[in-house]
Amino acid sequence: MLSDDLLTRLTAHDKPLKKSDGGGLLIRVEPSGRKIWQLAYRFDGKQKTLSGGIYPDTSLSQARAWRDRNKRLIAGGTDPSSLLEERKFQRRANALTFEALAIEWLKARKSSWSPRYYRITKRRLEADIFPHLGSKSVRSILPRHVLEVLRLVEQRGSVGMAHRLRGTCSEIFRYGIPDGRVDSDPCRDLISAMVKLPATRHMAKVEAKDLPTFFRKLNADQGSRMSHLALRWTMLTMVRTQETRFATWSEFEGLGTDEPVWRIPAGRMKMRTEHVVPLPPQAITLLREIRDENPYGLAGNERFGKYLFPVAGSRSDTISENRMLDILYRMGLRGKVTVHGFRSLASTVLNESGLFLPVKRRSKGTPDRRRRGTPFSDNMMLVC
C-alpha cells in the first residue's frame, strides 16, 4: 500500500514508473516528474486504464475514494471510461456555438456548391443570423430565439429571405443532430408563425407574338456590341445569365462538325449536373462574331481570352450581371422583361410545340421514352 511518505519520495526516471495501492489504484510517475493517479480494471473482458487527478493536488485519500466510486460503477455494469468520455462530449456539445456549427456545415457543403452559392449563403448568415445567434450555444437556442431574428428580416420587407434563412438554419441544426451535438431542430415548426410567402411571380418575359417588335427595338439599341452578343447568346441557348457570363471556349466541342455542342460542366450548373446544349447554325455564327469582338483572345491573353465575354478590371474577369439587363431597361422594358424570362419563353414555346416532353427522373437501365425533336422549334428561330 502507498503512503504519503512513499509518494513524496518517488522520483522521476527515464521511463514511466508505476506503484500500486491495491484494488487497481496506481500512481504513475512520468519522466517529467508529474505523478498521475490511474485505475486499472477490466470491463466486458477487456483490460482498461482510467486516469485521475495529479498528486499532490489529489491526495491519497481522495484517490482511494475516487477508486471506490469507480469500482461501484463497474460492479453496477457501467464503464467509467465510457461515462467520462460521454461527460466530455456533453461539455463540448454544450459549448458549441451556432456560428461554429454553421462554419463546419458550410465547409461540408462547399464541394457540392458553386463558389457563388457558397459566398451568398455565408454572407446571408453573417449579415442576419450570426450577429444574433452566432455566439449562443446550439443547445440553448429555442424556436422563439430563431423566430425573433427572422421577424427582424420580415420587418424590413424581406419575407422570402426570412423563409430562406429559416431553411438554412434548419439544415445547420439538423446537420448536428446525428452525432448528438444538437438535440432537435428549433426551426421545424416556425413556418406557421412566419409571414406567408407571396404568390409566386414568374419572371417577366416577352410573349412569342411580340418577338418581332422586341428584335426591332434590340437592333436599334446603341449599347455595347459585346453586351448585345451576350444577351443574344443567352436567349439562343436558353441558359441562365451566370452560365453565359462564365462560358469558356474550352467548353465547346465539334465546332467544325455537323453536331457542335456546348458542354457546360456540372460545377457551373445550378443543379450540379453537366448540361449539353446542341448548337444550331445561328449559334455558330454568333460564336464567330463573339470571337472577333474579343481582343484578349485575339491577343493571346490567357487570363481573359479563355472567356467568351471577358471584362478586364471586373471582380469576376467577365461581363457583369447587369450588362444584359441594362439593354432591356434602355428599350423601355424595365419590370416587363427580364433576361431569365427568356428561359420561360423557351419553355413555353417548346412545350406547346408538342415535340418535347419534360425530362423525368428514371431508374438506371430504364429506356428514355421521350419524343425526339430538333434542337430548337421553328418558333425559336425568331430568337436567332
Secondary structure, DSSP 4 states (H G I P E B T S, - for coil): ---HHHHHH----SS-EEEEEETTEEEEE-TTS-EEEEEEEEETTEEEEEEEEEETTS-HHHHHHHHHHHHHHHHTT--HHHHHHHHHHHHHHHH-BHHHHHHHHHHHHHTTS-HHHHHHHHHHIIIIIHHHHTTSBGGG--HHHHHHHHHHHHHTT-HHHHHHHHHHHHHHHHHTTTTTS----TTTT-GGGSPPPPPP-PPP---GGGHHHHHHHHHH--S-HHHHHHHHHHHHHT--HHHHHT-BGGGEE-TTSSS-EEEE-GGGSTTSS-EEEE--HHHHHHHHHHHHT-HHHHHT-HHHHTBSSB-TTSTTSB--TTHHHHHHHHTT-TTT--STHHHHHHHHHHHHHTS--------TT----PPP--SS-TGGGGG-
